[in-house]
Amino acid sequence: AQLRHPVVFFGERALLPVPFEVRPIIVAAGDYLYVGRGNSAEVSVYDLHGKLTRIVRWDTQRAPLSSADRDRYEQTRMQLDSLIGAGTTNRVQPLNVFALPTSKPVYSDLLVDDQGYMWVRRYPDNDEMYERGFGPILGDREAQWWVFNPSGRLLGAATTPPRCVVSM
């Protein structure tokens, strides 16, 4: 599976994410390593010795990849191409060059705060790949998060406003 596609920006080669990809997410926090892929509602937690201490799971399913998702990708791709204009020698690829999945990832980001609460960002209704890489120039939408206590129990959901950057 191809996880990145090459593009040349202003004479420099860059690798952009493939649309709707499932990508590994690894977060070190405190004495633990949190590992997820976004392909299922699951995060594995390891201690400093590499021993699996728990698996956090919650009840949700992958959403199907819709025509609206494909349209949003194409609009964002064209916006990015016009934004960087003549700076590219190799345009951002259209969807038809990729082998797309039939569903979107469950989540796209994972954060752990200083008290051990885990924040898992729900994969957005439309592909966020360029908004994630290039910021709010291309997108302006809320983010939905599942929040878990340090023992892995789901506490509920939280929504952050557009252009809000959550960091731990």
N, C-alpha and C positions, 0 to 999 in steps of 0.2 A: 504494500500500500504506500502510496506517495503522500507524505505528510506536509511537504512544502513545495511551492513552485517558484522557479527563479524569475526575477524581474530585475532590470537594470534601472536604477534611479540615479540620475545625474552622474553617470559614469561609474557608479558603484553597484556591484551585484548584491541583491537582497533576496531573501527567501521569505515569501509570504505564506501564511497558512492556507491549506487546501480548504475549500468551503465545507462547512458542517462536519469537520473532522472531530474524531474522538482523540484527545491528546492526554498524555500522562500529566498529572499534577502532583507535585511532591512539595510538602511544606514541613520544615523543621521548626518546632515550637516547644520550648521547655526541654523536657527529657524524652520527647517523642518525635517520630517521623510519621506524617500523615500522607497516605498514598491513595490516589484515586485515578480513574481514567475517564469518568463521565459517561461510560457506556452502560452503567447500571447505577441504581441508587445505593451506592456502597462506597465506604472509605475504610481502608485498613490502617490500623494504628500500630506502630512498632516502637519498642523501647530502644535504648541506646545500644543494646547488644544485638539488635536485629530480630528480637523475639516478637512475634505477633501477640499483642496484648488484647486487642478487641477488633471487631469488625462492626462498624456503624452502618446500619441499613434503615431505610425508610420506605414508605409505600408510595411509589409513583412509577409511571411508565414513560418510556421514550415516546415523544410526539412524532407523528408522521411528517415527513418532509413534503410540504405543500407547494402548490404553484405560487402562492403568495410569497413563500420563502425564496423561491427561485427568482421571482420578480424583484424582490427587495435586494437580493445579491446583485442582480444585473444593474439596478439603479445605483447602488453603492459603487460598483465597479466603474461605471461610467463617470460618476462623480469624482472618484479618485483619479481616473485617467485625465479628466479635465483639470483637476487641481494641480497635478504635477506636470501636465502638458508636455511640452517639448523635452522635458527632462528625462523622458523614458525612451529607450530604444527598443524595449520589449514590453508591449502593453500587458496590463493585468488580464489574465486569461478569463474567457467566458466559461460559463458552467459546462458547456458541451464538451470540453476537453477533459473533464474529470469523471471518474467513476464515482458517482454520488451514492451515499447510503439511502435507504428507504425511510430512515428516521433520524431525528436530530439527537445529539447527546442529551443526557439528563441534566448535566451541569457543566459550567464552563470555568469556574474558579472556586478556590478553596482557601480560606483564611482562618487562622487561629489567633485569638486575642491573648493578651498577657495573663488572663485568668483561666485559659484553657477552653473557652467557648469556641466552638467551631462554626464558621459561617460558610455555607455552601451556596454559590450563586446558581440559581436555576438558569438553564440555557434559555435565552430569550426567544420570543415568538418568531423573530426573524434573525438571520445570521448576523452575529456581531463581529465577525472576524476583522473587518477594517476599522470599525469603531474602537475595538480593543487595541489595535495597533496604532491608529492615527488620532485617537481622541475625539472630542465632541464636534470637530469640524464636520464630520460625516454623519453623526448620529446624535440623537437627543431623546433618550428614552429612560424610563425608570428601570431599576434592577430589582429583581425579586430574590430573596435569600431565605434558605432554611437555616435556623439557628438551633444548635445542639449544646447541651450542657457538657461539662468536662467528662462525665461518664458515658456520653453518647446518646442521651435521651433527647428526642426532638422536643424543643420547647415551643416552636411555632414558626411563623414566617414573618419576615420584615421586608419592607420596600424602601429603597433609597431613591431620592428624586433624581431627575435627569441631571447630568453633569456632575453628580456627586461621586467622588472617588473615595472608595473605602480601602484603607490600608491598615495593617497591623504591625 
